[in-house]
Amino acid sequence: MQQKLKEAAQSRQPEKSRSLLSQLREQVLNGSYNPKEVIPEQALAETFGVSRTPVREALKQLENEGLVEIRPRVGTFVRYPTRREIVELFQVKESLEGLAASLVAQRTPSPELEQLKQNLVDASEAIGSEDAETYARLVHDFHWTLVLGSQNQKLIEHYDRLMNQLTYHRLVLETIAVPGRIRQSITEHEAVVEAIEARDPMGAELAMRNHVHSSSRVVLAEPRHYDDQTDGD
């Protein structure tokens, strides 16, 4: 579903350009480049077998999405959001995921509820085996199951772009290393599932909002998660 949304959003672009944009976006999001490293246009053009023009067009699109910064006569760099932007993005995330949880609770029983319950089982096993990478993936799946389960297309579209701007998978991998956070995180997930199973939309929304707010506090406590150079906070 997530991939289909991205393809639909890029449907007006030629097939090669769409593939190039998608792959460049993935490289930026998965940490292939550090913020001080110039993203090499010529090397990318050679890798993808294209001229530098489609590479530049793709990078301009990523700049529009807030993922890179193009500095004239210097180069293109991965862009980390500022502290203020992180705060604002998490505020929107809290609202969207809270609404999604409420909508899923209103549809219970639903296939999403069973998927969420299985996710909790798998997450507990990942914790037991100290498998941080698997746990991070399951966190991603948990949140997306809720959002897709909302069956609200506009919510889904806005959430997809929001998650890219937050580079959320990277944040999860870093925050679960904080002592005690991983246990707290799964406890918060359990509270959301319990409210959904009880068909309590308000309770589900509040539980989800609490979870996202807790995550934001952990992220903001670590300055390495954001660019603090231009902030006035």
C-alpha positions, -999 to 999 in steps of 0.1 A, spaced: 0 0 0 27 25 10 46 18 -23 14 21 -43 9 56 -28 43 67 -38 39 54 -73 6 71 -77 21 104 -65 48 101 -91 26 88 -119 32 118 -142 69 112 -144 87 89 -169 94 53 -157 131 58 -155 128 91 -136 104 76 -112 127 47 -104 156 71 -101 137 94 -77 125 64 -56 160 50 -53 176 83 -44 150 89 -18 157 55 -3 195 62 -2 189 95 16 165 79 41 186 48 49 217 69 59 238 62 28 251 98 31 260 117 62 250 154 65 285 167 58 290 146 26 282 160 -8 258 138 -27 277 131 -60 256 140 -90 281 127 -116 286 93 -98 249 89 -95 244 96 -132 269 70 -141 254 45 -117 219 49 -131 231 53 -167 216 87 -172 227 123 -177 231 146 -148 198 164 -157 174 137 -143 196 134 -113 194 171 -106 156 170 -112 153 141 -87 174 160 -61 152 191 -66 122 170 -58 139 156 -27 146 192 -17 109 200 -20 102 171 3 126 185 28 151 156 26 181 173 10 195 209 8 210 222 -25 237 248 -19 245 268 -50 281 263 -62 287 239 -32 266 208 -37 237 188 -24 236 175 12 213 154 33 192 177 54 184 170 90 153 188 104 159 215 130 147 210 166 117 232 159 108 212 128 111 180 148 87 193 174 62 204 147 65 171 128 58 151 159 28 173 167 13 164 133 23 128 137 6 127 171 -26 140 156 -26 118 125 -18 86 144 -43 94 172 -70 99 145 -60 66 128 -62 47 161 -96 61 167 -109 52 133 -95 16 136 -113 12 170 -145 23 153 -141 -5 128 -133 -33 153 -134 -62 148 -111 -57 119 -82 -75 103 -59 -47 115 -66 -56 151 -53 -92 146 -23 -78 128 -15 -55 157 -19 -83 182 5 -105 162 29 -75 160 30 -73 198 39 -110 200 67 -107 174 80 -75 191 82 -93 224 102 -121 208 125 -95 192 131 -79 226 138 -112 241 165 -120 215 178 -84 216 172 -79 179 170 -42 176 167 -41 138 137 -65 138 121 -45 166 125 -12 146 109 -28 116 80 -40 137 75 -5 152 73 7 116 48 -20 107 27 -13 139 23 24 130 16 18 93 -10 -9 102 -29 17 122 -26 43 95 -37 20 67 -64 6 88 -79 41 91 -90 37 55 -87 75 52 -68 81 20 -59 117 27 -46 108 62 -24 81 45 -10 104 19 0 131 44 14 105 68 36 90 41 53 123 34 56 131 71 74 99 79 99 106 51 106 141 65 112 126 100 134 98 86 116 78 113 132 44 109 166 59 117 151 77 147 136 44 160 169 26 157 186 53 177 159 59 204 154 22 212 191 22 224 180 45 252 179 25 284 143 14 292 127 29 261 122 -3 243 101 -18 272 82 15 276 75 15 238 59 -19 237 39 -12 268 25 19 251 17 -2 220 -2 -27 242 -23 1 256 -33 12 221 -43 -24 211 -63 -29 243 -83 3 236 -90 -8 200 -100 -43 212 -124 -26 237 -139 -6 208 -129 26 226 -121 52 200 -113 80 224 -92 57 246 -73 44 215 -66 80 203 -54 91 237 -32 60 241 -16 66 206 -11 103 213 6 94 245 29 70 228 39 95 200 44 122 226 67 99 247 87 91 215 91 128 207 105 135 242 132 108 238 141 121 203 144 157 215 165 147 245 193 136 220 207 166 200 223 143 174 188 136 161 184 171 146 202 201 132 203 227 160 223 254 142 194 275 130 170 271 160 160 298 184 145 274 210 
